[in-house]
């Protein structure tokens, strides 16, 4: 599902810009991924990322699957470290929910 999400993000960005821009690197995708993650119902994204990382084989960790899990972990760490989640509305998925 994580890989499908990345492909969908790339396709939507390409379509929204009428083919003028695409998400080609992790630096391009991370801000979009952070936005989607914060809006998602996922309650403990960092724990999910670590569980997924543990489930990957060594070959998967250095391939597309590993990069997708790294994106999830990076987005979760960024939000946990840089955002004041106490300011999020109570209806937000992370409002009061554990980040780890």
C-alpha positions in Angstrom: 0.0 0.0 0.0 2.9 2.4 0.8 4.4 1.9 -2.7 1.0 2.5 -4.3 0.7 5.7 -2.3 4.0 6.9 -3.7 2.9 6.1 -7.2 -0.4 7.9 -6.7 1.4 11.0 -5.4 3.7 11.1 -8.4 0.8 10.6 -10.8 -1.3 13.3 -9.2 1.5 15.8 -9.2 2.3 15.1 -12.8 -1.4 15.5 -13.7 -1.9 18.6 -11.6 1.0 20.4 -13.4 -0.2 19.2 -16.8 3.0 17.3 -17.2 5.3 20.3 -16.4 6.6 18.8 -13.1 7.0 15.5 -11.4 8.1 14.2 -8.1 11.3 12.5 -9.0 13.4 12.5 -5.8 12.7 11.9 -2.1 13.3 15.7 -1.5 10.4 16.4 -3.9 8.1 13.9 -2.4 8.7 14.4 1.3 6.7 17.7 1.7 3.7 16.0 -0.1 4.1 12.9 2.0 4.2 14.9 5.3 0.9 16.6 4.3 -0.7 13.3 3.4 0.6 11.6 6.6 -0.7 14.4 8.9 -4.2 14.2 7.2 -4.2 10.4 7.4 -5.9 8.3 10.2 -2.6 6.7 11.0 -2.1 7.0 14.8 1.5 5.9 15.3 3.3 6.3 12.0 6.8 6.0 13.5 6.0 2.7 15.1 4.5 1.5 11.8 7.6 2.5 9.9 9.8 0.6 12.3 7.6 -2.4 12.2 7.7 -2.3 8.4 11.5 -1.9 8.4 11.9 -4.9 10.6 9.7 -7.0 8.2 11.8 -6.2 5.2 14.5 -8.4 3.9 18.0 -6.9 3.5 17.5 -6.7 -0.3 14.1 -5.0 0.2 15.6 -2.4 2.5 17.9 -1.1 -0.2 15.2 -1.3 -2.9 12.0 0.6 -3.6 10.2 -0.9 -0.6 13.0 0.3 1.8 12.8 3.8 0.3 9.1 3.9 0.8 9.5 2.9 4.5 12.3 5.5 4.9 9.9 8.1 3.5 7.3 7.2 6.1 9.8 7.2 8.9 11.3 10.6 7.7 7.9 12.2 7.5 6.9 10.9 11.0 10.1 12.1 12.6 9.8 15.5 10.9 6.3 16.0 12.2 7.2 14.7 15.7 10.3 16.9 16.0 9.3 20.1 14.1 5.5 20.5 14.5 3.6 21.6 17.6 1.0 18.9 17.4 -0.9 20.3 20.4 -2.1 23.1 18.0 -3.9 20.6 15.8 -7.6 20.5 16.0 -9.2 17.7 18.1 -10.7 16.2 14.9 -7.2 15.8 13.5 -5.8 12.3 13.4 -2.8 13.3 15.4 -4.6 15.6 17.9 -3.6 13.9 21.2 -2.6 10.7 19.5 0.8 9.2 20.2 3.4 9.8 17.5 5.7 7.0 18.5 
